[in-house]
Amino acid sequence: MKEGIHPDYREVVFQDMSNDFKFITRSTIQTRETIDFEGKQYPLIKIEVSSESHPFYTGKHKIVDTAGRVDKFRKKFGTVGSKTQVAE
């Protein structure tokens, strides 16, 4: 490989902000934040969803209601044909 044309490929910590789950993987993503993880300092990437919080992997389905759209839809169509349950 040619020198100086490839990005820095290194170990990075990804942190799921919804449940504070952290994992290490290799990436070329650039960040200014760092974190001490397992006694070593790594670059930190903050993410919103990971396999620890995604409904597909956890089995918990959450409906995020913005401006009453879900309630408006349910009033209009009811629960006919609904394949999901509402998480409480």
Secondary structure, DSSP 4 states (H G I P E B T S, - for coil): --TTSS---EEEEEEETTTTEEEEEEE----S-EEEETTEEEEEEEES--TTT-HHHH-------STTHHHHHHHHHTTTT-------
